[in-house]
Amino acid sequence: MNIFFKRLQYVAAVKKINQVDIVKGTGKASSTVSNWWNGNIVPGKRNTDAIAHFIGCDPNWLRTGVGEPFPGGHGNSIISGSKITGSQIVQSSTTGNLTFSDGNTEQLLVSTPFLVEIDEWLEEMEKDEPGFKTWFKIEFQNKFLKFAEWKKK
């Protein structure tokens, strides 16, 4: 399963750059960058390193998904720029369930059995595609910004 393009699109979104910027920054043909961007081909190590250098992300993470895209949290404006006021996500210490509260109402988000299923699935995917768990975590945090805020507490 090729998820390089997802990592490429993620770091590009964080740095607010597009395919044209990558073409200019790496000197590669627009058709080549388009193929990388759309998941048609995976660049080799030398090209991946050039992309990572231009974007300012970790080349190993871009290539494999292992580690963090921006070690030390640098450049992660999508997550760090989020603000939540008056709402919180809480994990029960007795059941493990996650609930969302806006101060007036509380809603069950995820029950413990579901979390166990997700964790088992992520472990299985990690065996087939090293770095998948890191990619999934980043995608999840981008989709659910309230989780990213809750995690910072």
Secondary structure as GFF3:
##gff-version 3
##sequence-region A 1 153
A	DSSP	alpha_helix	4	15	.	.	.	ID=ss1
A	DSSP	alpha_helix	19	26	.	.	.	ID=ss2
A	DSSP	alpha_helix	30	37	.	.	.	ID=ss3
A	DSSP	alpha_helix	45	55	.	.	.	ID=ss4
A	DSSP	alpha_helix	59	64	.	.	.	ID=ss5
A	DSSP	three_ten_helix	71	73	.	.	.	ID=ss6
A	DSSP	alpha_helix	77	80	.	.	.	ID=ss7
A	DSSP	beta_strand	88	91	.	.	.	ID=ss8
A	DSSP	beta_strand	98	101	.	.	.	ID=ss9
A	DSSP	beta_strand	106	110	.	.	.	ID=ss10
A	DSSP	alpha_helix	112	128	.	.	.	ID=ss11
A	DSSP	alpha_helix	132	143	.	.	.	ID=ss12
A	DSSP	alpha_helix	145	152	.	.	.	ID=ss13
###
